[in-house]
Amino acid sequence: MLKISVKDEEPQKRILLEVEGRLVGPWVDELERCWESARNRVSSGVIVVRLANVSFIDDAGRELLKKISSAGSKLEGEGCMVRAIIARIIGAVFPARDCEGERTIATQSGGGQGKRK
């Protein structure tokens, strides 16, 4: 499941596409349609794709994010995994120490794998 919220942010003169959920399969095409629709209204440079509460990005999703970034739109992300993927896409260095607190939480919670028997 994927939720895409499109927000016209007047003071900043930009369009924000806020993405939540799993960026996989048919949802990649849906994000591309939303982004292309925004590009038909404004230039790519004023579009921000914010990956908030994204739990997984497949290869097709990564390719779309590369395309979006290459066209001049900005990518923003929340969470260690998403920020690391964005850093790789834009060619930035992502310091592992940025995830230390999140790694501790994942370890304490069993890493999201559920209880082992």
Secondary structure, DSSP 8 states (H G I E B T S, - for coil): -EEEEEEEETTTTEEEEEEEEEE-THHHHHHHHHHHHHHHHS-GGGEEEEEEEEEEE-HHHHHHHHHHHHTT-EEEE-SHHHHHHHHHHHT----GGGGHHHHHHHHHTGGGS----
